[in-house]
């Protein structure tokens, strides 16, 4: 119960309540007199949760202390706790670079990477490289930061192996659970290009950032359609708005520099997409379903097709990682289910247009639409 409450507070960013709940959990775990394996692991988890909460309020010395307490227990059961060990080292990396402890930060993240490579935990491994890149970025080693963000992205997209930090992956058929992590690594990579541009004023760095933001915009549209998942909800409500703000600013700066109207058009499009996400955050989906009278069988069909697609995307990702011959068969199955979903969505547009518009439309008004349909000759819009 306490763990569930802790994670609820974490989603709400209620940090003081996170600290209070983690302390309660730790007290209960320590109160058990018979220190069997499960009790020790509960104590380790409580220390880790407490450290996360203290790090969130920038009490870095306390965060380090509790991460190390958790690490000490997990080391004693290393064969059964490889995931938790890697998590401890990954978390310590963030604390160390925030405290300016460069050597300790890179020592910790290399240990996390070694553990996750052995365990083939690709999502965790991508997070390790992401954290390593953030450490390089904090120490203003931007070339190394870009290289590690690139490796983080490649870990999530096995087919993408370009060494050029200016190249970007194909984001088609990315498993839904990987999209938020991929978007964050792309965003951080764009941020580094913006920092390089601030230093050198090189146009290619600013253009590289806007190209990445364009790809991120496509990913956010995909995440929006995956809105059923917890990862999608959390990402859209916490991260996407800030990404759009940076993307808009970068395109406006490019317009000021080059006077190319296309950058102004792109900035307008991004403003509209940002507004759409704000509206999406306000939608109560169950109420919407009731309002337009969607039968339960229709909703179940939607859920079934999406679940099947997500499972096949995950299978395809794993098969590609292991270089198995089954990838072509899985890809064919995935295409077939995606087409079935497309047909189902088309039928929604005919039979339940309000629900289709609410849930699946990503079309936004463009500058040319407004000019053609709303404005008279010699009129403008502010």
Secondary structure, 3 states (H helix, E strand, C coil): CHHHHHHHHHHHCCHHHHHHHHHHHHHHHHHCCCCCHHHHHHHHHHHHHHHHHHHHCCCHHHHHHHHHHHHHHHHHCCCCCHHHHHHHHHHHHHHHHHCCCHHHHHHHHHHHHHHHHHHCCHHHHHHHHHHHHHHHHHCCCHHHHHHHHHHHHHHHCCCCCCCCCCCCCCCCCCCHHHHHHHHHHHHHHHHHHHHHHHHHCCHHHHHHHHHHHHHHHHHHHHHHHCCCCHHHHHHHHHCHHHHHHHHHHHHHHHHHHHCCHHHHHHHHHHHHHHHHHHHHHHCCHHHHHHHHCCCHHHHHHHHHHHHHHHHHHHHHHHHHHCCCCCHHHHHHHHHHHHHHHHHHHHHHHHHCHHHHHHHHCCCCCCHHHHHHHCCCCCCCCC
